[in-house]
């Protein structure tokens, strides 16, 4: 233990003496001073490099910092696009003008030529005069009276102009209250499908092609 303390004390005295000689201008004490700042503080360069690497790793590069205000800016409130205005008739029919046509309006008692697509209220396809695959159409000619056409569809067609399109929800009370009312598909399968849903609200998408009289 005494030998250890002596060695420690001796080293401290030597270090103090060497420092004293340096401060007193001893010719034997020469300190090598690096020429450049990079040589003087190499550990600072390493530290800067490490810091730059870490910042780039976490995404704080100068480019990211410049666009950060844009990314973290509060989002503007997005408004839903204006929907087509829905008109509700006294009969319970709801209709929308998708395209407004041109020419004379269809009136009660006229004969019209139309294309249509009939669907259930859940979107399930029932029948159409336009083939879903080929796009070919087989328009139907209907008189606008209460004896041959379903009342709800007549209300939808009245006031339309040629080239116009309307979408309507027709309740069963003004729909197929009779199997003799039109429009009814000629094919057995589509007709059976239509009759099986005749007591449900139906959606009609109608295009008026011509007003014949």
Buried (B, 14 or more C-beta within 10 A) or exposed (E): EEEEEEEEEEEEEEEEEEEEEEEEEEEEEEEEEEEEEEEEEEEEEEEEEEEEEEBEEEEEEEEEEEEEEEEEEEEEEEEEEEEEEEEEBEEBBBBBBEEEBEEEBBEEEBBBBBBBBBBBEEEEEBBBBBEEEEEEBEBBEBBBEEEEBBBBBBBBBBBBBBBBBBBBBBBBEBBBBEEEBEBBBEEEEBBEBBEEBBEBBBBBBBBBBBBEE
